[in-house]
Amino acid sequence: MDKRIRVLVAKAGLDGHDRGAKVIAAALRDAGMEVIYTGLRQTPEMIVEAALQEDVDVIGISILSGAHMTILPKIKKLMDEKGLNDVLLTGGGIIPEEDIKALKKLGVGELFTPGARTTEIAEYIKTWRKKNPRI
């Protein structure tokens, strides 16, 4: 029996807008995933520590502050240092296409911009999980 996909949803940095993150968290729950929402103003260190403690399959970052080129690489670096090589780092927010390309080169997964359908996000995570099963 497959265990449910565990997703940590976090708001990184000083961004104080969490409506989108809460909508995504609810949609992922509705899609059958177990979701842990860490709340506002999380540091990269807090996010990675929570991911370790919660034994998640996916870290989803909601970022609207424009700090994505600082925060996402820092989270990815901490994940690599802590051995979270089998955990997907994904997210979304207002992120220019050229930055999305640069972040993907660093190992960040798909990044979703405003207007992305919640079903698309859930399907992406489920497909990633099937291709990357955790033992």
Secondary structure, 3 states (H helix, E strand, C coil): CCCCCEEEEEEECCCCCCHHHHHHHHHHHHCCCEEEECCCCECHHHHHHHHHHHCCCEEEEEECCCCHHHHHHHHHHHHHHCCCCCCEEEEEECCCHHHHHHHHHCCCCCEECCCCCHHHHHHHHHHHHHHCCCC
